């Protein structure tokens, strides 16, 4: 190692040995070092011979790097680090303990002094402060061994997956004047709420430390630090542990597609384009005014792969939802001719990003069986949720953005016009099983002037609530997993505001309480009925009965469990006109018990329905030998479960089949 001038640090028995350090630094050239957080960053040492903190940072083009902190009066020149041939600067600061703030002060080749937070810091100051904090992640006692073991044996394609998307800073706010609830408070309240409402998983909008509240976490400066807005790293561990104890999985939003240009962050880290491309045609994102990672640089790949692994390793999260995958896959994303650089074959595919995503998924699924990786990918890129060995990108699942756009566009229409757009909803069946889909109604649909889901619905107030129940019921009953952003389940009128809590007072109003009750019941329906989750990702779990009755705007389909153990019939009336004597072909003779009616009075409806169930008759219809005659509720969705025999009370009136 060569030593920076004026070095006031010393290597001790508490530091990495010379051989171990050289081995770690050499691994940076592999592009597959997924545990870089174990040696880069700040690591407290107390081994009996030395007490302090060891630092390591990658800054290959720096002239000098030193640690600045309270004891240096935040001035350059106090604790210099030593540089290596690999561009990693290392050293120890005696007596520096967990909880102390620090930054890297870097002299660039141009001679300028810049101050940077630690890319591998485990904690950071509460924004707008920007210093990193020395943290020891050890010492927390986990109690989720049985959860993790059960997770590794779980096939999520065949299990209910009802995801509640949450922004921790605005779900609820404290009543005592504080701006944020703590991780402990959030765990206590969210676990109970998810259990009540039938959500199986939380999906947290990014909790990696971020400086600007208005970015909602999607412009991160701390890829290894849970945001300090709600507490310490151990507090977030306790949050995840409490969720697991309550049977709730935890997914986090993760953003490897871009990062902000804040001066204290990754941008121009050592005075040069280190984490980003230097050419703005590759390194600058025009949509978000952010920098794009250079996926072709091994040290950057190590950084991102290590971050993805870190949250599963240190915080036991159950998976990651990867944001803006489409922007990673295409070099010309949001760019016109002349604003992008083709790949080496002349194409628009970002080959380095594609390989990174494949390697990330291979690594995560190999090391943490049972975790979920979910892609927010808005194009028709093939095989996003297919295994890498089968030519895919390796994600567990993919967001179905097409379903979301088609369904919302259809339901925003006045019901009198829906007859002209019947194919908007049936179109999904052409591609429904090409990927393993999550159907999202996410935060993106209730911001930037789009209004809340309820406010997007047409008609008078009664019709708006009925249309919202149609939307939420249709989402839950189609094949695929479901994601719902907070606030939709209480029928919030206003668009989401990250600076305020949800309008919980609405739950005291009957119409809004009805929406909440409907979401609760339909979530539990999905959990309790195997036909609604066992074959979400295979074509044999779904069949249209009819999707072409445009004149009445009615749809009907079947859902099937494995091994023939359950058959459900779902019928949707997309108009406010009740329909008596509506015939629906059914696959089996027997009694069809009504197990859900979105027009029930307890949901705020008019209580129009089929009297709890109907017996099939040998009247051929819709290509089936049996049919049932229903009363369809207005703007309603009805679910019927096949039973071989009618209830005993109906035996006297039972129809011969």
N, C-alpha and C positions, 0 to 999 in steps of 0.2 A: 504494500500500500504506500502511496505517496501522501505526505501530510500537508495539509493547507498551512500557509504561513501563520505564525502566531497561535498555533493550536494549543489550547489550554485544557484539552481533554486527555484522558488516558484509557487505553484498553485494559480491561481487568478480567479476572476469572468469570465475572458476571456477564461479559459480552460474548458474542459468538466467537469461537476460535477462528484463527486465520483460515484454516482449511474449510471449516463449515461455512464461513462467510463467502469464500471464493466459490464453493459449490453452489450456494444459493444464488450468487450473482451470475454464475455461468448459466444457471437454469433460466434466467430471464431471456436468454437467446433462443429458448425452445418454443416460446409462444404457447406453452401448455402448463405453465406453473400456476396451478389453481389455488395455492395456499400461500401466496405472497404476503398476505396479511400476518403470517406468523413471524416474519422477520423485517419487513418494511414497516415504517411508521414508528410509533413510540411504544416501548415495552419496559415497564417497571422491572427492576431487578432487586432482589433481596436474598442473596444466597449465602449469607454468613460472612462473606469476604468483602462484598461491595453492596452498597445501597444507593440506588439512583435509577436513572432511566436511560436505556439504549435507544438511539435514533438511527434510522436509515431512510434515505430519500433518493429517488432517481432524478438526477438533474445533470445530464451529461455535458451540457454546454455552459455550465456555470464556471466562473472563475473562483468564487468562494461561496460556501454555505455555512451559516452559523445558526445556532438556536438563540432566539430572543424571547425574553420572558420578564417577569417582574424583577428578578435579580439583576438583569442587564439593563433595566429601565427601558426595555423595548428598543434598545439601540444596537445597531450592527457592530459586531466585533467582540462579543463576550465569549461565546462557546463555539469555536470552530469545529467543523466536521472534517473527516479525512476522506479523500476521494480515491476511487479505484479505477482501473482501466475500463470497467463496465459502466462507468458513469454514476455509480452509487456512492453517496456520501454517508459515512457512518461515524459514530462516536457515542460517548456516554456523558451524561451530566450528573455529577455526584449529588446525592441527597435530594434529587428531584423526585417528588412523590406523585402518586395518583391524585388527581384533582387540580393540579397546577396547569395554568394556561401557557401556551407557547405558539410560536410561528417559526417558519423558516425564513431567514433573511438571506437573500441570494444576490450576489454581485454578478451581473451578466457580463458577457464578453464585451459589450459596449461600455461597461464600467458603471452602469446604473444599479442602484439598490432597489430590489422589489421584495415585498413581503407576501408570503403565501401561507395559507393553511395547509395542513398535512393531508395529502391525498388519501392516506391510509389511516387517518385518525379514527379512533373508536368513539369519540365524543367531541362536541363542539359547543362553544358559547351560544347562549340564546341570541338569535338575531335581534337587532342589527349588529351586535358584536360578532367578530369573525375569527377569533382565536380558536385553535384546537386545544383539547384538554387531554392530559395524560390519563389513561384509564386502564384498569386491570379487569378484564372480563372474567377472570376466575373467581371462585368463591361462591357462585350461585348454586343452590341445590335444586335440581330439576325433579319434578314428580310425575313426568309424563312418559315414563318408559313403556307402559302398557299401550298408551296412545300411539307412540312411534312404532311399536311392534305391530299393532293392528294395522296401522297405515301401510306398512311394507307388504302386508298380505292382501290389501284391498285393490280390487279392480274397479276403478272409478267410472269406467264406461258403463258398468251395470249397477251403480249405486246412485241414490238420489244426490244431486248436487245443486242446492238452492243457495246462491251466493248473494250476500248483502254487501253492496259496495258502500264504503263509509269514508268520509273525510273527518278525521278525528277532531279537527279543530272546530267543526261547525255542526256536528251531530247534536251535541248538547253543550251548553255553556254553564259554568258555575254560577250559583246564585249569590255568591259572596263577593262579587266584584272582580274576581280573577278572570283572565281572558280564556284560559284553557283548563280543562279537566286534566288530572294526572293520569298516567298509564294505569295506576291502581284503581282510580275511580272509574275510568273507562271500562276496565275489565269487569268490575262488579256490575256495571249497568248494562254493558253490551252483551255479556254472556247470558244474563237473565232475559234480555229482550230477544235475542236470537232463539233461545230455547222456546220462549212463548210463541214467537212468530213462525217457527218452523224453518228457520234458515240453518243450513248445515255449515256454512263457511262465511267468514268475513273476508272481504277483499279491501285492504287498506290502500287508499290513494297514497302516493309515495311518502314514506316516512324517513327516507334518507335525507339527511340534513340539507336544508335549502334556505337561501337568504330572503326571498321575496314571497310573502304570503299569497300574493296574487297569482303566482305560478302554480299554486296548489301542490307543490312538491315536484313538479315535472321538470324543474330546472335545478338540479341538485349540485351541491358542492361537497357533499360528504357521503361517498358511496359505501362507507363502512360505519357510519354513525347514525343511529336513530335520532330523530330530531329531539332537541333538548326542550322543545315547547311543552312536552308532557312529562319530562323526567329524565332519569339517568339510563344508561345501558341496562343496568340490573333491573330497573323498573320496567323496561320493555320486555326483558326476559320474564318477569313476573306476569306481565300482561299475557304473553303467549302461553305460559304455563297454566294460568287460570282459564284461558279459553279451552285448552286441551282437557283440563279437568272437567269442564262443563260440556265436553263433547262437541266443541266448535273448532273447526279448522281455521287456520290463518294464512291467507294469501296476501302478498304485497305487490304493489305496482313497482316495476323496476324499469329504469330508463337508460338503456345502453345506446340509444340512437343519437343523442346530442347532449351538450352540456352548456351552461351559461357562460357569458363572457366577463363575469364579475372579476375584478382585478385580483381578489384574494384567492380565486379558484384555480382550476386547471389550465385556463387559457394562457398561452405564452408562458408556460410554467417557469422555465429557466431563462426567459428572454427570447426563446425561440418556440416555434410550433412543435410542441413535444407530443401532446396527446391528440392534437388535431392535425389535419392536413394543412400545409402552408398555402396551397392554392385555394382561393375561395370557391372555385368551381367544384371542389371536392370537400372543402373544410368548413363551409359556412352554410347554415340552413336558412333559406330566405323566408320560410313561413314563420319561424319563431325567433329569428335573429340570434341564433345560437351556433355553437361550434359542433362539427361532426367528428366523431372519433376516427382515428386512422387505424382501421382494423387490420391493415397489412403490417403494422409495426408490432413486433412480438411483445415488447414491454407493455403496450396498450392492451393487447389481447390478454396478457397475464393479469393486468389490472381489472378488466371486466370479468374474466372468468373467475378470478378470486372473489370479486364482489358478489357474483351470483352464488357461488358456493358458500360464502361467509354467512349469509342469512339463513341458509339451511343448516349449516354447521353450528354456529354459535348461538343462534336464536330459535332453532327448531321450527322455522316457518314451514308450512305445508306446501309451499310452491310460490311461483312468481308469475305474474301477468306481465308480459314484455310489451311495453308501449311502443307504438309507431313503427311496427316491424316493416310495413310497406316502405317507409322512408329509408330504411336500411337496405332493402333489397334492390332498389332501383337508383342508378346514378343520376338519372334525369328526373327524379321525383321533384315536382313543383318547379321545374326548370324548363326553359325554352331552348331552342337550338342555339348553340354557341355558348351556353352557360354551364355545360357539363362536359366531362372528359370520358370517352368510351373506355371500356376495359380492354385488355390486351388482345381480345379477339374482335374488337370493334363493336361489341354489344353494349347494352345499357344495364346489364346485371352487375351488381356490386359483388364480385367474386369473393373478395376478402370477407365481407360482411356475411355472406352466405355460409362460408366455411366456419366463421366464428359461431354462428347460430347452431350449426350442426355439432360443432365441438362442445358448445355449452350444454346442449340438450343431452348429448351422449354422456358427458361427465356427470351432470346432475342426476339423470335417471340411473346411471350405473352406481353412484355413490349413495344415493338417497332413494331407494325403491319406495314407490307409493306417493312421491311428491308429484305435484302438477306443474307443468309449464304451459302457459296459455298465451297465445299470440293475438295481439290486436293487429290484424292484417286485413286491409280493406280492398285488396285486389283479388284477382282470380289465380294467383300464384299456386301452382299445383303441389299437392303433397305437403302442405304446411304441417299437418298433424299426422303425417305418416313417418314410420321409423326411418332413421338415417340409413340403415342397412337396406331399406326398400326404396331408396332414392328420395326420401322426404327430408324435411328440415328437422324432424324429431320432436316437435311439440306434442304435448298430450292432447291439446284441444286448440281450437281457433274460434275467435269471435265471428259470429255470422252477421256481418254488417249489412249484407244484402237483405236478410230477413227484417232487420230493424228498419231500414229505409223503406222497403216495400210496405211493411205493415203500418208504419206511422203515416205514410203517404195515403194509404187506403182509408185509415180510420179518421184522418183529418177531413175527409170529404163528407159533404152532406149526404146522409143515407139515401136520398132520392137519386143521387148520381152514382152510387156504388155499383149498380147493375151494369154500368159501362166499364167497370174495372175489375171484374170477377177474377181475372187471371193474376192480379197483383198478389193475391194470397196463395193461390195454387201453384204459382211459378216455382216456389221453393222446392217442391217435390222433385224437380229436375236435377237438383244438385245436393239435396239434403244429406246424402250419405257419402258424398265425395270426401268429406272431412269429418272429424269429430267436433261437433259444434257446441259452443256456448251461445245462447241467444241473449244479447245484452240490451237492457234499457238503462243506459249508463248516464253518468254526469254530463257527458257530451251532448245529450239530447235536451238538457234543461238549463242551458247557459247561453250567453251571447245573443239574447233577444229571442230565443226559441220558445220561451215560456215553459211553465211546468207541464208535465204530461196531461194533467187534468185540464189545464187552460188551453191545450192544443186540441181538445176534443170539440166537435161541433154540436150545435143544438142548444136548447134551453138547459137549465141547470140539471134537471132530472136526466136528460139525455147525455150530458157531459159525464155524469157519474156512471151511467150505464155503459157508455162507450169505454170509459176507463176500466171498468170491470171486464168488459169484453177483451180489451188489450191484454190485461194482466192474466186473464184466464187462458186466452189463446197461447200466450207465451209459455205458460206452465204445462199445457197439455200437449203441445207439439213434441215430436222427438227432438232431443237435444237438452242440454243443461241450461239453467236460467240464471241470469244476473239482474238484480234490481238495485238501482241507486236509491239511497236513503231519501225519504220524503214522499216518494211515490206511494208508499204503503199507507200514508195517511191522507192522500189526496190533497197535497199542498197546492195552493192556488198560485203562489208566487214562484218565480224562477229561483234556483238555488243561489244563495249568497254566502260565500265562504267567510264573511265577516260577521255572521249571525247564526244562531242555532235554528234548527227546524222549528216550524210553527206548531209546537206540540199542543197548544191550546185548542187546535182544531179537533183533536180527538174527543173533546167534550161535546161536539156537534154530531147529531145522529148520522148524517150523510157521510161524514168523514170517518166516524167510528165504524160505519158499515164497510167502507173500503178496507180499513185495517183488519176487520174481522174476516173479510173475503180473502185477503192476502194470507192471513194466518191459516184459514181453512184449506185453501188450495195448496199451500206449501205442505201442510200435514197430509193432504190427499196424495201428493206426489210421493211422500215418504212411505205412506202406508200401503200404496197399491203398486205392486211390482210391474204392472203393465205400463206404468208411467215413468219407469226409470231403467228397467232391466235391458231394454233393447233400444235405448236412445240413439245408439250409434250404428245400428244395423237395419237394413231395409225390411226385414221380416217382422219388425215391431210396429209397423204402420201400414195402413191401407186406406185409400180414399173410398168412401161409399159413394159420394157424389160431390163434385166441385164445380159443376157447370150450370147450376140453377141460378143464372144471372137475374132472371125475372123477379125472383124472390130474395136474392142476395143471401142464400142459405148454403152452408157447407156442412158436410158430415164425414167423419172418418172413424176408423177403428184404431185402437192401441192394443197390442198383444204382449203378454208376459211370456217368459220362457216356458217351454214344456207344456204349453196349452193350459196353464193353471189359472189364467185370468184373461178375460176379454172385456174391453170397454168400448162404448160407442159415444162419440162426442158430436154434438150438433150445435151449430152457431147460426143464429138469426141476426143478420147485420142491419136490420131495419127496425124502426119503432112500432111495427105492426105485429100484434100477436097472430099466430097462424094455427088455427084449429085443424085437426084431422090431417096433419102433415105426415105423409108416408116416408119411411126410411127403411131401405133394405138392410138386413142384419145377417151376420155370418152363421148364427146358430139358432136353433129353436129353443124357446124357454122364456123365462121372465127377465125383464130388463129393469132393474131397480135404479131409481134416480138417486145418485149419490152426491150430486152437486147441481145447484141451479143458481146462477148469478143474479137472477131476478127475485130471489127470496127476500122477504120483508126485512130479515135481520141484516141484509146487506144494503138496504135502502131501495129495494125493488118493489114491484107491484104484486108479487106472489102469484104470477101466472106460471103454470107448469103442468105436468102430466100426472098429478095425483100420487107422486111417490114411486111410480113405476108402471110398466105395461107388459102385457103378455104378447109374444110374437104370434103371428098368424101365417098360415101357409099361402100367402099371397106374394108371388114373385115380384121383385122390385130391385132396381139398380144391379141387375145381374146376380141376384141372390134369391134362394128359394123361399126365404122367410122375410117378413117385414114387420115393423111396428108402426103404430099410428100415434102421433104425438101432438101435444099442444106446445108450440114453441113460444117462449116468452119474448117480449119485445126487447130488442138490443140485448139478447140474452145468450148465454152459453149453458148447455145442459150436458151432464155426463151420466151415462147409464152403465151399470155393471151387469154382465150376463150371469144369470143363475139358472141352473137346469129346471128348477121348479119354483112356482109362485109361493109366496108366504102362505102359511096355513089358513089365515083369515080370508084368503081369496080363492081357496080351492073350489068353493061352490060356483064361482063365476069364471072358473078357469077355461080358457079357450082350448079346444082340441087341436093338436098339431099332428 
